[in-house]
Amino acid sequence: MGEDKYKVKVSSKGQIVIPSEIRDRYGFAKGTELIVKPLDENRILLEKVPRLSELFGFLGEAKVSKALLEAREREACAENERREELSK
């Protein structure tokens, strides 16, 4: 990894092609969203935008899902009670 370098050109539309070896290595499939972060005048950093499930992964997938579902259930019950009260 470390010293691999690839020469690419910027197209007239401002696009570059990420070499297939790099796309394969890092899982950049069609439609993958990337963050472009300027580091200095000569360098940029590309980061894959994390999926929502990856953001919550550090909390424990099952616990987060269960907690979110329970909170949503409580909200739905409270909303139904409020609607019943208003309809009286």
N, CA, C and O atoms as a MOPAC input file, in Angstrom:
PM7 MOZYME 1SCF
protein

 N      0.82600 1    -1.18600 1     0.00000 1
 C      0.00000 1     0.00000 1     0.00000 1
 C      0.87400 1     1.25600 1     0.00000 1
 O      1.10800 1     1.78500 1    -1.08700 1
 N      1.33900 1     1.74000 1     1.03500 1
 C      2.01100 1     2.99300 1     1.32600 1
 C      2.59900 1     3.77200 1     0.16800 1
 O      2.27500 1     4.95100 1     0.02600 1
 N      3.45000 1     3.18400 1    -0.67200 1
 C      4.15500 1     3.92200 1    -1.70700 1
 C      3.52100 1     3.80400 1    -3.08700 1
 O      4.09600 1     4.31300 1    -4.05000 1
 N      2.37000 1     3.16100 1    -3.23200 1
 C      1.71500 1     3.05700 1    -4.53300 1
 C      1.32200 1     4.44500 1    -5.01000 1
 O      0.75500 1     5.23100 1    -4.25100 1
 N      1.62500 1     4.74600 1    -6.27000 1
 C      1.22900 1     6.02600 1    -6.85700 1
 C      0.66200 1     5.76900 1    -8.23300 1
 O      1.14500 1     4.89600 1    -8.95400 1
 N     -0.36300 1     6.52400 1    -8.60700 1
 C     -1.01400 1     6.39100 1    -9.90000 1
 C     -1.16700 1     7.77800 1   -10.49200 1
 O     -1.53700 1     8.72200 1    -9.79500 1
 N     -0.88500 1     7.89900 1   -11.76800 1
 C     -1.03400 1     9.17700 1   -12.45800 1
 C     -2.39500 1     9.18900 1   -13.15100 1
 O     -2.70700 1     8.28500 1   -13.92600 1
 N     -3.19100 1    10.19500 1   -12.87600 1
 C     -4.50000 1    10.35000 1   -13.50200 1
 C     -4.61400 1    11.78000 1   -14.02200 1
 O     -3.86300 1    12.65700 1   -13.59600 1
 N     -5.54200 1    12.01700 1   -14.93200 1
 C     -5.76700 1    13.35300 1   -15.48900 1
 C     -7.14900 1    13.83900 1   -15.09900 1
 O     -8.08300 1    13.05000 1   -14.94900 1
 N     -7.26400 1    15.12600 1   -14.94100 1
 C     -8.55000 1    15.75200 1   -14.68100 1
 C     -9.18900 1    16.03300 1   -16.03600 1
 O     -8.56700 1    16.64600 1   -16.90300 1
 N    -10.43300 1    15.58400 1   -16.22100 1
 C    -11.13400 1    15.78300 1   -17.49100 1
 C    -11.62000 1    17.21900 1   -17.61300 1
 O    -11.51400 1    18.00700 1   -16.67300 1
 N    -12.15000 1    17.54500 1   -18.78000 1
 C    -12.69300 1    18.88900 1   -19.00700 1
 C    -13.87400 1    19.18400 1   -18.08500 1
 O    -14.20900 1    20.34500 1   -17.84900 1
 N    -14.50700 1    18.12300 1   -17.56400 1
 C    -15.61800 1    18.28100 1   -16.62500 1
 C    -15.15900 1    18.26500 1   -15.17300 1
 O    -15.98600 1    18.29400 1   -14.26100 1
 N    -13.84000 1    18.21900 1   -14.95000 1
 C    -13.31300 1    18.21500 1   -13.58800 1
 C    -13.32800 1    16.84600 1   -12.93700 1
 O    -13.21400 1    16.74300 1   -11.71600 1
 N    -13.46700 1    15.79500 1   -13.72800 1
 C    -13.54200 1    14.43600 1   -13.19600 1
 C    -12.19000 1    13.73900 1   -13.29600 1
 O    -11.38300 1    14.04500 1   -14.17400 1
 N    -11.95900 1    12.80400 1   -12.38800 1
 C    -10.79700 1    11.92700 1   -12.47700 1
 C    -11.30200 1    10.49200 1   -12.41000 1
 O    -12.38000 1    10.23100 1   -11.87700 1
 N    -10.52700 1     9.57600 1   -12.94500 1
 C    -10.85300 1     8.16200 1   -12.85900 1
 C     -9.95000 1     7.55500 1   -11.79200 1
 O     -8.72500 1     7.63100 1   -11.88100 1
 N    -10.56600 1     6.95900 1   -10.79600 1
 C     -9.79800 1     6.26200 1    -9.75800 1
 C     -9.43200 1     4.89800 1   -10.33400 1
 O    -10.31800 1     4.14500 1   -10.73700 1
 N     -8.14100 1     4.56700 1   -10.37900 1
 C     -7.73100 1     3.28800 1   -10.96700 1
 C     -8.46300 1     2.10500 1   -10.33200 1
 O     -8.74900 1     2.10600 1    -9.13400 1
 N     -8.76100 1     1.09100 1   -11.16100 1
 C     -9.55100 1    -0.05500 1   -10.69600 1
 C     -8.90100 1    -0.75700 1    -9.50800 1
 O     -9.60400 1    -1.23600 1    -8.61800 1
 N     -7.57100 1    -0.82400 1    -9.48000 1
 C     -6.89600 1    -1.46600 1    -8.34300 1
 C     -7.24100 1    -0.76300 1    -7.02600 1
 O     -7.45900 1    -1.41500 1    -6.00500 1
 N     -7.28700 1     0.55400 1    -7.06100 1
 C     -7.63400 1     1.33700 1    -5.86700 1
 C     -9.11700 1     1.16100 1    -5.53700 1
 O     -9.47500 1     0.96600 1    -4.37600 1
 N     -9.98500 1     1.23100 1    -6.56200 1
 C    -11.42900 1     1.04300 1    -6.32800 1
 C    -11.69900 1    -0.31600 1    -5.70100 1
 O    -12.48400 1    -0.42900 1    -4.75900 1
 N    -11.04800 1    -1.34500 1    -6.22500 1
 C    -11.24000 1    -2.69900 1    -5.69100 1
 C    -10.71900 1    -2.81700 1    -4.26700 1
 O    -11.37600 1    -3.39300 1    -3.40100 1
 N     -9.54500 1    -2.27300 1    -4.03600 1
 C     -8.91600 1    -2.38200 1    -2.71100 1
 C     -9.76100 1    -1.72900 1    -1.62300 1
 O     -9.86500 1    -2.24700 1    -0.51100 1
 N    -10.36300 1    -0.58800 1    -1.95100 1
 C    -11.10100 1     0.17400 1    -0.93800 1
 C    -12.61700 1     0.05400 1    -1.06500 1
 O    -13.35300 1     0.70500 1    -0.32400 1
 N    -13.08500 1    -0.76400 1    -1.99200 1
 C    -14.52100 1    -0.98800 1    -2.10900 1
 C    -15.29000 1     0.19100 1    -2.66900 1
 O    -16.43900 1     0.41600 1    -2.28600 1
 N    -14.67300 1     0.95500 1    -3.57800 1
 C    -15.35600 1     2.07600 1    -4.21300 1
 C    -16.12500 1     1.55300 1    -5.42100 1
 O    -15.60300 1     1.55300 1    -6.53600 1
 N    -17.36000 1     1.10700 1    -5.20800 1
 C    -18.20600 1     0.61400 1    -6.29000 1
 C    -18.95200 1     1.78900 1    -6.92300 1
 O    -18.91100 1     2.90700 1    -6.40800 1
 N    -19.62100 1     1.53300 1    -8.02400 1
 C    -20.41900 1     2.56700 1    -8.67700 1
 C    -21.41400 1     3.14400 1    -7.66900 1
 O    -22.11900 1     2.40300 1    -6.98300 1
 N    -21.46000 1     4.46300 1    -7.58800 1
 C    -22.38600 1     5.12400 1    -6.67600 1
 C    -21.83100 1     5.38700 1    -5.28700 1
 O    -22.49000 1     6.03900 1    -4.47700 1
 N    -20.62100 1     4.88900 1    -4.99200 1
 C    -20.01400 1     5.14500 1    -3.68400 1
 C    -19.80400 1     6.64200 1    -3.52200 1
 O    -19.26300 1     7.29200 1    -4.41700 1
 N    -20.22200 1     7.18800 1    -2.40200 1
 C    -20.02600 1     8.60800 1    -2.13600 1
 C    -18.71300 1     8.79800 1    -1.39700 1
 O    -18.38900 1     8.05700 1    -0.47000 1
 N    -17.96000 1     9.81300 1    -1.82900 1
 C    -16.66800 1    10.10500 1    -1.22000 1
 C    -16.64700 1    11.53700 1    -0.73100 1
 O    -17.29600 1    12.41300 1    -1.30200 1
 N    -15.90000 1    11.76400 1     0.32500 1
 C    -15.64100 1    13.10900 1     0.82900 1
 C    -14.26900 1    13.50700 1     0.29700 1
 O    -13.31300 1    12.74300 1     0.42500 1
 N    -14.16300 1    14.69700 1    -0.29800 1
 C    -12.89100 1    15.21900 1    -0.78800 1
 C    -12.43900 1    16.28500 1     0.19300 1
 O    -13.12000 1    17.29200 1     0.38600 1
 N    -11.29600 1    16.06200 1     0.80700 1
 C    -10.80000 1    16.98800 1     1.83400 1
 C     -9.42400 1    17.52700 1     1.41900 1
 O     -8.46300 1    16.76000 1     1.34700 1
 N     -9.31600 1    18.82300 1     1.14800 1
 C     -8.01600 1    19.39600 1     0.81800 1
 C     -7.09000 1    19.34300 1     2.04500 1
 O     -7.48200 1    19.73400 1     3.14500 1
 N     -5.87300 1    18.86000 1     1.84300 1
 C     -4.89900 1    18.80300 1     2.93300 1
 C     -3.93500 1    19.97800 1     2.86200 1
 O     -3.59600 1    20.57200 1     3.88600 1
 N     -3.49400 1    20.31100 1     1.65700 1
 C     -2.64700 1    21.48200 1     1.41300 1
 C     -2.75200 1    21.80700 1    -0.06900 1
 O     -3.65400 1    21.31000 1    -0.74300 1
 N     -1.84900 1    22.62900 1    -0.58900 1
 C     -1.95400 1    23.05500 1    -1.99200 1
 C     -1.74900 1    21.92400 1    -2.98700 1
 O     -2.16100 1    22.04900 1    -4.14000 1
 N     -1.12700 1    20.82700 1    -2.57900 1
 C     -0.80400 1    19.74600 1    -3.50100 1
 C     -1.45200 1    18.41400 1    -3.17700 1
 O     -1.27900 1    17.45100 1    -3.92500 1
 N     -2.18800 1    18.33400 1    -2.09300 1
 C     -2.71900 1    17.03500 1    -1.68000 1
 C     -4.18300 1    17.14100 1    -1.28500 1
 O     -4.62200 1    18.12400 1    -0.68700 1
 N     -4.93100 1    16.08500 1    -1.64100 1
 C     -6.31500 1    15.94900 1    -1.18700 1
 C     -6.47700 1    14.55500 1    -0.59200 1
 O     -5.71100 1    13.64300 1    -0.90000 1
 N     -7.46600 1    14.40800 1     0.24700 1
 C     -7.76700 1    13.12800 1     0.87300 1
 C     -9.16400 1    12.71400 1     0.43000 1
 O    -10.09300 1    13.52100 1     0.45300 1
 N     -9.31100 1    11.45000 1     0.02400 1
 C    -10.62100 1    10.90200 1    -0.30800 1
 C    -11.04400 1     9.97400 1     0.81400 1
 O    -10.28700 1     9.08300 1     1.20000 1
 N    -12.23200 1    10.16900 1     1.33800 1
 C    -12.77500 1     9.30000 1     2.38300 1
 C    -14.13600 1     8.80700 1     1.94200 1
 O    -14.93200 1     9.56900 1     1.39300 1
 N    -14.40400 1     7.53300 1     2.18000 1
 C    -15.71800 1     6.98100 1     1.86400 1
 C    -16.71500 1     7.52300 1     2.88600 1
 O    -16.44800 1     7.51400 1     4.08700 1
 N    -17.85900 1     7.99200 1     2.40600 1
 C    -18.92000 1     8.46000 1     3.29700 1
 C    -19.46900 1     7.23200 1     4.01800 1
 O    -19.92100 1     6.28900 1     3.36800 1
 N    -19.43700 1     7.22900 1     5.35300 1
 C    -19.91600 1     6.04600 1     6.07600 1
 C    -21.42300 1     5.88700 1     5.95000 1
 O    -22.16800 1     6.86700 1     5.92900 1
 N    -21.86000 1     4.63100 1     5.86700 1
 C    -23.29500 1     4.34700 1     5.86000 1
 C    -23.83200 1     4.58700 1     7.26700 1
 O    -23.08300 1     4.52700 1     8.24200 1
 N    -25.11200 1     4.85400 1     7.36600 1
 C    -25.73300 1     5.12800 1     8.65700 1
 C    -25.51700 1     3.97400 1     9.62000 1
 O    -25.27400 1     4.19500 1    10.80700 1
 N    -25.60100 1     2.74300 1     9.12500 1
 C    -25.40700 1     1.58200 1     9.99600 1
 C    -23.99300 1     1.54100 1    10.55700 1
 O    -23.78500 1     1.05700 1    11.67000 1
 N    -23.00600 1     2.04600 1     9.79600 1
 C    -21.63600 1     2.08400 1    10.29200 1
 C    -21.48100 1     3.12600 1    11.38900 1
 O    -20.70500 1     2.93600 1    12.32500 1
 N    -22.22500 1     4.23800 1    11.27400 1
 C    -22.13900 1     5.27900 1    12.29100 1
 C    -22.65200 1     4.78900 1    13.64000 1
 O    -22.11500 1     5.16500 1    14.68200 1
 N    -23.68800 1     3.95400 1    13.62800 1
 C    -24.25100 1     3.45200 1    14.86900 1
 C    -23.58500 1     2.16000 1    15.32800 1
 O    -23.82900 1     1.70400 1    16.44500 1
 N    -22.75900 1     1.57400 1    14.49300 1
 C    -22.14600 1     0.29200 1    14.80200 1
 C    -21.36400 1     0.26300 1    16.09500 1
 O    -21.34300 1    -0.75600 1    16.78500 1
 N    -20.71700 1     1.37300 1    16.43400 1
 C    -19.90500 1     1.37700 1    17.64800 1
 C    -20.75800 1     1.30100 1    18.91400 1
 O    -20.23000 1     1.02200 1    19.99100 1
 N    -22.04800 1     1.54000 1    18.80500 1
 C    -22.93000 1     1.45900 1    19.95900 1
 C    -23.47200 1     0.04800 1    20.18200 1
 O    -24.08200 1    -0.23100 1    21.21400 1
 N    -23.25400 1    -0.81400 1    19.23800 1
 C    -23.80000 1    -2.16700 1    19.33000 1
 C    -25.07600 1    -2.23600 1    18.53000 1
 O    -26.08800 1    -1.65300 1    18.92000 1
 N    -25.04200 1    -2.92700 1    17.43700 1
 C    -26.14100 1    -2.92300 1    16.47200 1
 C    -27.47300 1    -3.32700 1    17.07900 1
 O    -28.47000 1    -2.63200 1    16.88400 1
 N    -27.51500 1    -4.43200 1    17.81000 1
 C    -28.78200 1    -4.92600 1    18.35300 1
 C    -29.36500 1    -3.96400 1    19.38400 1
 O    -30.57100 1    -3.71700 1    19.39400 1
 N    -28.52000 1    -3.43000 1    20.23900 1
 C    -29.00300 1    -2.51300 1    21.27900 1
 C    -29.56600 1    -1.24400 1    20.66800 1
 O    -30.61800 1    -0.76500 1    21.09200 1
 N    -28.88500 1    -0.69700 1    19.68400 1
 C    -29.35800 1     0.53300 1    19.06200 1
 C    -30.68000 1     0.28700 1    18.36300 1
 O    -31.62100 1     1.06100 1    18.53500 1
 N    -30.76800 1    -0.76400 1    17.58900 1
 C    -32.00200 1    -1.05800 1    16.87200 1
 C    -33.16200 1    -1.25400 1    17.84300 1
 O    -34.25000 1    -0.71600 1    17.63600 1
 N    -32.93100 1    -2.01600 1    18.88800 1
 C    -33.98700 1    -2.27600 1    19.86800 1
 C    -34.40400 1    -0.98300 1    20.55500 1
 O    -35.59600 1    -0.72200 1    20.71500 1
 N    -33.43900 1    -0.17900 1    20.95900 1
 C    -33.73800 1     1.07900 1    21.64300 1
 C    -34.50800 1     2.02600 1    20.72800 1
 O    -35.46100 1     2.67200 1    21.16300 1
 N    -34.10100 1     2.11100 1    19.47400 1
 C    -34.80000 1     2.98800 1    18.53400 1
 C    -36.22400 1     2.50700 1    18.27100 1
 O    -37.15600 1     3.30800 1    18.20200 1
 N    -36.38300 1     1.20200 1    18.12500 1
 C    -37.72500 1     0.65600 1    17.90600 1
 C    -38.63000 1     0.88500 1    19.11200 1
 O    -39.80400 1     1.22000 1    18.95100 1
 N    -38.09400 1     0.70700 1    20.31800 1
 C    -38.88800 1     0.93900 1    21.52800 1
 C    -39.28500 1     2.40700 1    21.64200 1
 O    -40.42000 1     2.72000 1    22.00100 1
 N    -38.35300 1     3.30400 1    21.33800 1
 C    -38.66400 1     4.73600 1    21.40400 1
 C    -39.73300 1     5.09200 1    20.38200 1
 O    -40.64200 1     5.86600 1    20.68000 1
 N    -39.63400 1     4.53700 1    19.18300 1
 C    -40.63300 1     4.80400 1    18.14700 1
 C    -41.99900 1     4.26300 1    18.55200 1
 O    -43.02100 1     4.89700 1    18.29200 1
 N    -42.01900 1     3.10400 1    19.18200 1
 C    -43.27900 1     2.51000 1    19.64700 1
 C    -43.93600 1     3.40800 1    20.70600 1
 O    -45.14800 1     3.61900 1    20.68600 1
 N    -43.12200 1     3.92900 1    21.62300 1
 C    -43.65800 1     4.84000 1    22.65600 1
 C    -44.22500 1     6.10400 1    22.02400 1
 O    -45.28600 1     6.58700 1    22.42200 1
 N    -43.50700 1     6.63800 1    21.03400 1
 C    -43.98300 1     7.84000 1    20.34100 1
 C    -45.30900 1     7.57000 1    19.62800 1
 O    -46.22400 1     8.39300 1    19.67600 1
 N    -45.40700 1     6.42000 1    18.97000 1
 C    -46.63100 1     6.07200 1    18.25200 1
 C    -47.79700 1     5.91400 1    19.21700 1
 O    -48.90600 1     6.36700 1    18.93000 1
 N    -47.55700 1     5.27600 1    20.35600 1
 C    -48.61800 1     5.10800 1    21.35600 1
 C    -49.08200 1     6.45500 1    21.89300 1
 O    -50.28200 1     6.69000 1    22.03300 1
 N    -48.13900 1     7.33500 1    22.19100 1
 C    -48.47900 1     8.66000 1    22.71000 1
 C    -49.27500 1     9.44600 1    21.66900 1
 O    -50.23000 1    10.14200 1    22.01600 1
 N    -48.89500 1     9.34000 1    20.41200 1
 C    -49.61100 1    10.03700 1    19.34200 1
 C    -51.02600 1     9.49100 1    19.19800 1
 O    -51.96700 1    10.26500 1    19.02200 1
 N    -51.19300 1     8.18300 1    19.27000 1
 C    -52.53100 1     7.58300 1    19.18800 1
 C    -53.40600 1     8.02600 1    20.35400 1
 O    -54.58400 1     8.32500 1    20.16400 1
 N    -52.84800 1     8.07100 1    21.54400 1
 C    -53.60600 1     8.52700 1    22.71500 1
 C    -54.02300 1     9.98100 1    22.55000 1
 O    -55.14400 1    10.34700 1    22.90100 1
 N    -53.13900 1    10.80300 1    22.02600 1
 C    -53.43700 1    12.20800 1    21.82700 1
 C    -54.57300 1    12.37200 1    20.81300 1
 O    -55.48000 1    13.17900 1    21.01300 1
 N    -54.51600 1    11.60100 1    19.72600 1
 C    -55.57000 1    11.66000 1    18.70300 1
 C    -56.91100 1    11.20900 1    19.26300 1
 O    -57.93800 1    11.82100 1    18.97000 1
 N    -56.91800 1    10.14100 1    20.06900 1
 C    -58.15500 1     9.64900 1    20.69100 1
 C    -58.73200 1    10.71100 1    21.60000 1
 O    -59.94300 1    10.92800 1    21.61800 1
 N    -57.88000 1    11.37000 1    22.34800 1
 C    -58.32000 1    12.42500 1    23.28200 1
 C    -58.94300 1    13.58700 1    22.51300 1
 O    -59.96200 1    14.13500 1    22.93300 1
 N    -58.33700 1    13.96300 1    21.39400 1
 C    -58.85800 1    15.06800 1    20.59400 1
 C    -60.17400 1    14.73100 1    19.91300 1
 O    -61.00600 1    15.61100 1    19.68700 1
 N    -60.36300 1    13.46300 1    19.58800 1
 C    -61.57800 1    13.07800 1    18.86800 1
 C    -62.79000 1    12.94100 1    19.78000 1
 O    -63.90200 1    12.77000 1    19.28100 1
 N    -62.61900 1    13.00800 1    21.08300 1
 C    -63.74100 1    12.89800 1    22.02600 1
 C    -64.56100 1    14.15100 1    22.08600 1
 O    -65.53800 1    14.21500 1    22.83300 1

